[in-house]
């Protein structure tokens, strides 16, 4: 995981915001998340937004082809639960994710852990079999940022699983910053819904590399 601060120009973030404003009602490029937590407005090749995404991807991975880039603008109405990105399931080579906040509020964040899973079914198995009584807490991340939507031990009040995991870092929401991490790395958002002023929050999500299903067709609207 790497966090890059003040790394994106206002021009780039403005391009992303304009892309959303211009396309948020276009059903041909909008996709509802399968867990009904966000709507994703795709950034397709040939658009100004994709050109900005491509420049960012090439900065980190110079050999990236356009068909190895998946990008969207997300408007989230619910916090993201603990998960790994299925883009990296059954991959034959490393794949990567970039998350870019679209507003500034350091109460909000993306929390990343060092644990790696092939897919979310493996994560679910770990959660179901996790032994709190024989495990040791490794951080107090649940006290640093609001994570009350993540799994916790019902035998102990507010004893959250996240505190027993290997914390890698927290990206606080700030325009111009972004985080780059292994797609199969465990992560979640903070619970922004505890703050009354938030009906939603916005971010840009990018996947880089060839997925385990054979790659990403930018016109298929598959994540």
N, C-alpha and C positions, 0 to 999 in steps of 0.2 A: 504494500500500500504506500502510495506517495500522495501527499497533499501539496498543491501548488497554490501559493497565495499571490493575489494581485497579478495573475498570469493571463487574464483575458481582458481585452480592451472593451471600453463601453460600446464601441462600434459593433463588436461581435455579439454582445448580449442584446443590443438593440435589434440586430438582425434576427436573432432567435425570437424575441418578443413580437416583432412584426410578422414573422412567419406564422406564429400562433394566431395573432389577431386576424390575419388575412385568411387563414385556413381552418379555424376552429369549427366552422359550420359545414365543412366539406366532408360529407360522409364517405367519400371515396378514399380519403387518406386518414380517417380517424378510426381508432380501434379502442374498444372498451376492454380494460384489463379483465382477465378471466376471473379474478377475485373481486371485481367491481369496486376497486379502490381508486381508479384513475381512468382518464381518457387520454390516449396517446395520439398526438398529431404528428404523423410521419414527416421526416425530412428526407426527401427523395433526391437522387441525382438530377442535376439540371436546375436546382433551386439555389438561391443565394445562401440559404441556411445550410444546405448540404456542403456547399463550397467552404463555408467557415468550419464545419465539422471536419471535412477532409483535411484542411490545413492543420487542425489540431492533431488529428490522428497521425499525419505524416511527420509531425514534429517528434513524436515518440516512437513511431514505427514506420520508417521511411519506405518500406517495401509493401505497404498495405494497398491492396486493390480496392476499387470502389465496391465490389460485391462482397467485400469482407467488412463492410461498415454498415451497422444498423443504428439509426438515430431517430429520436423522437422528442417532442416537447410534451411533458406530462403535466396535467392539472390533476393533482391528487385531492380527493375529498375525504380520504381516510388514511391513517398512518400505515406505513409499510411494515408488515410483520417480519420476524426473523426468517431469512431465506437465503438461498443461493440462486443465481440467475440461470434459468434452464437453457439459455443459449450455450452454456459450457458443458451441458450433459453429454457424456460419452465422447468427449472431444479426443482428438488424436494429437493435438498440440495445444499450447496455452492460448486461452482467449482472455480478453481484458474488458473491463467496464470503466467508463468515465461518468461521473455524476457532477453536474454543474448546477448550483443553486441559482434561481432566477430572482431572488430578493435577499435582503440582508436582515437577519434576526438571529443573533447568536444563542438564543434560547432553543433554536431548532438545529437539528444536525443529522448526519449519517454516521452510524456507529459501525465500526468494522472489527471483526474478530479474526484471529489467526487460523481458526479451524477451517478446513477445506472439506467439501462434500461433493460427490459426483452429481447428486440431484436432491430434490427436497424430500423424496421418500426416505433417503438415508438420514436426513436431518430429523424427520418425524420419528424414526426408529430410535435415534439417540435421545430425543426428548422423552419418549415413552419409557425408556429404560434407564434414564439418568438416576444415579444414586446420590442424592443430596447428602445423606447421612455419612457417607464415606468419602465425600469430596471436600476440597478446600477452596475457599473463595480466593480469587486471583485479582480482583479489582473491586472498586466501589462505583462502577460506572452508572448503576441505577440511581445513585445519589447525585451524579454529575449532570444528568440529563433525563428528561421524563421518558421512561420506558415501561409504563404500566400496562401496555398492550402486548408485552412479551410474556412468555411462559414463566410461571412462578410456582413455588412449592406450597401446596395448600396446607401442609402440616405446620408451616411456620409463616407468620404474618409478614407479607412483603419480602419474602426471601426469593429473589429473582435469579433465574438461571443465568442471565447475562453476567452476573458477578462471579460465576464459577468458570467462565470461559476466558481464553487468552485475549485480552483486549489488544487490538492493534492500533486503534486511534479513532478520533472523532473529527469529522469535518463539520465545523459550525457554519451555518448559512451566512454567506457573505458574497455579494456580487463581485465577480472577478476571480474568485477562488474555484478550484475543482479538485476532485480526488480521482486517482487512477488505481485500480486494484484488479487482482485476479478474479475473473468472472465466477469462479467456484468458491470464492471466499465468503464465509458467512457474514451477513450484514443486515441491518434494519434501519429504519428512520426513527427519530424521536416521535413522541405522540404530540403533534402540534394542535390536536383538537382540545387539549386542556386549556388553550387560550381562546377566549370568547371571540376575539377579533378574526379568527381564522375559520372561514368556511372551506378554504382550500389552500394549498401551497403549490408552487410551480418549480419544475426542474427540467433540465435536459439530460436524457440518458443516451449513452453511446455504447454499443458493443463493437469490439474489434477482433477480427480473426475469423477462422472457419469453424462453424458450429459442428457439433457431433452429428447433426442430421444432414450434413453435406454442404453447409454454407447458407448464406442469407440472400434470398432473392429480394432486392429492394422494392419490387412492385407487388410482392405477395402479401404484405401486411402481416407477416408472421413474426412473432418475437422469439 
